[in-house]
Amino acid sequence: MQELLGILEGLHPEVDFNTCTNLVDGKILDSFDIVTIVAEVNATFDVAIPAEELIPENFNSAQALWALIERLDEE
């Protein structure tokens, strides 16, 4: 989780990713951020996020994104 928080904080150091739950809905993350996150997750965790998982619910919080990474890593 710390590595993920590092990725997110690298994009938006002004955001408290430990508590924020509206990263997409609140327009904190844009489409370019999502593309960057997907690429960084793939490189860091060796997990490919498929297109059908690119939904706001999976990116609205660091916790939701971490749950997605863990789920995909198990598959």
N, CA and C of each residue as an Amber inpcrd file, in Angstrom:
protein
   225
   0.8260000  -1.2000000   0.0000000   0.0000000   0.0000000   0.0000000
   0.8680000   1.2610000   0.0000000   2.0080000   1.2160000   0.7030000
   2.8800000   2.3930000   0.7520000   3.3900000   2.7640000  -0.6300000
   3.7140000   1.7470000  -1.4480000   4.1750000   2.0300000  -2.8120000
   3.0720000   2.7030000  -3.6230000   1.8450000   2.2450000  -3.4520000
   0.7170000   2.8570000  -4.1530000   0.5360000   4.3000000  -3.7110000
   0.6010000   4.5360000  -2.4130000   0.4670000   5.9060000  -1.9170000
   1.5760000   6.7920000  -2.4860000   2.7660000   6.2490000  -2.6440000
   3.8600000   7.0000000  -3.2440000   3.5690000   7.3890000  -4.6790000
   2.9810000   6.4750000  -5.4310000   2.6020000   6.7630000  -6.8150000
   1.5750000   7.8950000  -6.8470000   0.5460000   7.7720000  -6.0240000
  -0.5250000   8.7650000  -6.0040000  -0.0140000  10.1230000  -5.5360000
   0.7990000  10.1190000  -4.4870000   1.3340000  11.3820000  -3.9670000
   2.2750000  12.0450000  -4.9610000   2.9140000  11.2400000  -5.8100000
   3.7530000  11.7970000  -6.8640000   2.9430000  12.5840000  -7.8790000
   1.6980000  12.1880000  -8.0750000   0.8110000  12.8890000  -9.0110000
   0.1960000  14.1350000  -8.3820000  -0.2410000  14.0040000  -7.1370000
  -0.9390000  15.1010000  -6.4480000  -0.4930000  15.1560000  -4.9880000
   0.6540000  15.7720000  -4.7250000   1.1600000  15.8120000  -3.3480000
   0.2640000  16.5780000  -2.3770000  -0.6470000  17.3840000  -2.8990000
  -1.5250000  18.1860000  -2.0490000  -2.7240000  17.4060000  -1.5060000
  -2.9330000  16.1750000  -1.9610000  -4.1080000  15.3910000  -1.5910000
  -3.7480000  14.4020000  -0.4850000  -4.6470000  14.2560000   0.4960000
  -4.4820000  13.2470000   1.5360000  -5.1380000  11.9520000   1.0410000
  -4.3290000  11.1030000   0.4490000  -4.8540000   9.8730000  -0.1380000
  -5.2770000   8.8470000   0.9060000  -4.9000000   9.0560000   2.1510000
  -5.3330000   8.1370000   3.2090000  -6.8090000   8.3110000   3.5460000
  -7.3500000   9.5000000   3.3100000  -8.7400000   9.7640000   3.6980000
  -9.6540000  10.1240000   2.5340000  -9.1200000  10.5410000   1.4170000
  -9.9480000  10.9980000   0.2920000 -10.6860000   9.8260000  -0.3560000
 -12.0010000   9.9960000  -0.5590000 -12.8160000   8.9280000  -1.1510000
 -13.5650000   9.3890000  -2.3990000 -13.1790000  10.5290000  -2.9610000
 -13.8490000  11.0170000  -4.1730000 -12.8270000  11.4990000  -5.2040000
 -11.7870000  10.7070000  -5.3970000 -10.7090000  11.1160000  -6.2960000
 -11.1860000  11.3430000  -7.7240000 -12.0660000  10.4900000  -8.1940000
 -12.6000000  10.6460000  -9.5590000 -13.8430000  11.5310000  -9.5280000
 -14.7760000  11.2070000  -8.6480000 -16.0260000  11.9700000  -8.5700000
 -15.7750000  13.4340000  -8.2280000 -14.7370000  13.7110000  -7.4490000
 -14.3950000  15.0780000  -7.0820000 -13.4580000  15.7530000  -8.0710000
 -13.1970000  15.0690000  -9.1720000 -12.3530000  15.5850000 -10.2540000
 -10.9280000  15.9030000  -9.8000000 -10.4440000  15.1560000  -8.8120000
  -9.0540000  15.2820000  -8.3740000  -8.1490000  14.5560000  -9.3690000
  -8.5790000  13.3540000  -9.7710000  -7.8560000  12.6010000 -10.7900000
  -8.5540000  12.7870000 -12.1300000  -7.7640000  13.0770000 -13.1620000
  -8.3310000  13.1610000 -14.5090000  -7.8850000  11.9480000 -15.3190000
  -8.2760000  11.9140000 -16.5780000  -7.9890000  10.7430000 -17.4060000
  -6.4900000  10.5210000 -17.5800000  -5.7120000  11.5940000 -17.6440000
  -4.2630000  11.4460000 -17.7590000  -3.6740000  10.8310000 -16.4920000
  -4.2020000  11.2270000 -15.3390000  -3.7580000  10.6370000 -14.0790000
  -4.0640000   9.1390000 -14.0480000  -5.2420000   8.7720000 -14.5080000
  -5.6400000   7.3580000 -14.5120000  -4.6970000   6.5500000 -15.3880000
  -4.3720000   7.0720000 -16.5710000  -3.4470000   6.3790000 -17.4750000
  -2.0900000   6.2080000 -16.7940000  -1.6230000   7.2460000 -16.1360000
  -0.3460000   7.1850000 -15.4230000  -0.3960000   6.1560000 -14.3070000
  -1.4760000   6.1600000 -13.5410000  -1.6350000   5.2000000 -12.4430000
  -1.6350000   3.7710000 -12.9720000  -2.3770000   3.5250000 -14.0380000
  -2.4460000   2.1820000 -14.6150000  -1.0470000   1.7220000 -15.0390000
  -0.2920000   2.5940000 -15.6970000   1.0600000   2.2450000 -16.1340000
   1.9740000   1.9950000 -14.9360000   1.8940000   2.8400000 -13.9140000
   2.7400000   2.6880000 -12.7290000   2.3810000   1.4220000 -11.9510000
   1.0900000   1.1230000 -11.8470000   0.6570000  -0.0980000 -11.1550000
   1.1870000  -1.3210000 -11.8990000   1.1010000  -1.2810000 -13.2130000
   1.6010000  -2.3920000 -14.0170000   3.0970000  -2.5780000 -13.7860000
   3.8580000  -1.4930000 -13.8000000   5.3090000  -1.5740000 -13.6400000
   5.7100000  -1.9520000 -12.2170000   5.0210000  -1.4140000 -11.2350000
   5.4020000  -1.6150000  -9.8350000   4.9170000  -2.9430000  -9.2770000
   3.6810000  -3.3010000  -9.5900000   3.0680000  -4.4870000  -8.9830000
   2.9210000  -5.6480000  -9.9690000   3.3060000  -5.4320000 -11.2260000
   3.1690000  -6.4420000 -12.2710000   1.7310000  -6.9310000 -12.3780000
   0.8060000  -5.9640000 -12.3390000  -0.6260000  -6.2370000 -12.4460000
  -1.1840000  -5.4010000 -13.5950000  -1.8310000  -6.0700000 -14.5370000
  -2.4680000  -5.3600000 -15.6440000  -3.9190000  -5.0750000 -15.2740000
  -4.3110000  -3.8170000 -15.3520000  -5.6910000  -3.4420000 -15.0630000
  -6.4540000  -3.4350000 -16.3880000  -7.3930000  -4.3700000 -16.5610000
  -8.1400000  -4.4350000 -17.8220000  -9.1210000  -3.2730000 -17.9690000
  -9.4940000  -3.0020000 -19.1990000 -10.3700000  -1.8670000 -19.5090000
 -11.6720000  -1.9000000 -18.7240000 -12.2360000  -3.0800000 -18.5120000
 -13.5270000  -3.1610000 -17.8060000 -13.4070000  -2.7710000 -16.3340000
 -12.1930000  -2.6990000 -15.8140000 -11.9870000  -2.2850000 -14.4240000
 -11.7140000  -0.7860000 -14.2960000 -11.6710000  -0.0710000 -15.4080000
 -11.4270000   1.3730000 -15.3970000 -12.7290000   2.1200000 -15.1390000
 -13.2400000   1.9410000 -13.9280000 -14.4890000   2.5740000 -13.5220000
 -14.2050000   3.4410000 -12.2870000 -14.9810000   4.4860000 -12.0820000
 -14.7200000   5.3980000 -10.9590000 -14.6200000   4.7040000  -9.6060000
 -15.4420000   3.6970000  -9.3750000 -15.4390000   3.0170000  -8.0850000
 -14.0710000   2.4500000  -7.7270000 -13.3070000   2.0490000  -8.7300000
 -11.9950000   1.4640000  -8.4810000 -10.9030000   2.5100000  -8.2740000
 -11.1950000   3.7640000  -8.5650000 -10.1890000   4.8160000  -8.4960000
 -10.5780000   5.9780000  -7.5870000 -11.7010000   5.8750000  -6.8880000
 -12.1570000   6.9710000  -6.0320000 -11.3620000   7.0900000  -4.7320000
 -10.6450000   6.0450000  -4.3540000  -9.8230000   6.1190000  -3.1430000
  -8.6150000   5.2090000  -3.3140000  -7.5990000   5.4880000  -2.5340000
  -6.4110000   4.6290000  -2.5450000  -6.7870000   3.2250000  -2.0800000
  -7.7040000   3.1380000  -1.1250000  -8.1180000   1.8440000  -0.6020000
  -8.8290000   1.0140000  -1.6790000  -9.6750000   1.6590000  -2.4640000
 -10.3790000   0.9510000  -3.5410000  -9.3860000   0.4810000  -4.6020000
  -8.4390000   1.3150000  -4.9220000  -7.4290000   0.9480000  -5.9160000
  -6.5620000  -0.1930000  -5.3910000  -6.2080000  -0.1390000  -4.1200000
  -5.4130000  -1.2150000  -3.5230000  -6.1880000  -2.5320000  -3.5310000
  -7.4840000  -2.4750000  -3.2440000  -8.3210000  -3.6810000  -3.2820000
  -8.3510000  -4.2600000  -4.6940000  -8.4220000  -3.3880000  -5.7000000
  -8.4040000  -3.8340000  -7.0970000  -7.0800000  -4.5280000  -7.4000000
  -5.9740000  -3.9190000  -7.0000000  -4.6530000  -4.4940000  -7.2500000
  -4.5490000  -5.8680000  -6.5990000  -4.9720000  -5.9730000  -5.3530000
  -4.9130000  -7.2630000  -4.6610000  -5.7750000  -8.3230000  -5.3490000
  -6.9610000  -7.9110000  -5.7630000  -7.8750000  -8.8530000  -6.4400000
  -7.2780000  -9.3300000  -7.7540000  -6.7310000  -8.4040000  -8.5440000
  -6.1600000  -8.7790000  -9.8320000  -4.8970000  -9.6100000  -9.6570000
  -4.1640000  -9.3560000  -8.5840000  -2.9470000 -10.1220000  -8.3240000
  -3.2560000 -11.5770000  -7.9870000  -4.4270000 -11.8060000  -7.4100000
  -4.8180000 -13.1590000  -7.0410000  -5.3310000 -13.9600000  -8.2310000
  -5.7810000 -13.2710000  -9.2710000  -6.3700000 -13.9650000 -10.4290000
  -5.3080000 -14.5920000 -11.3040000
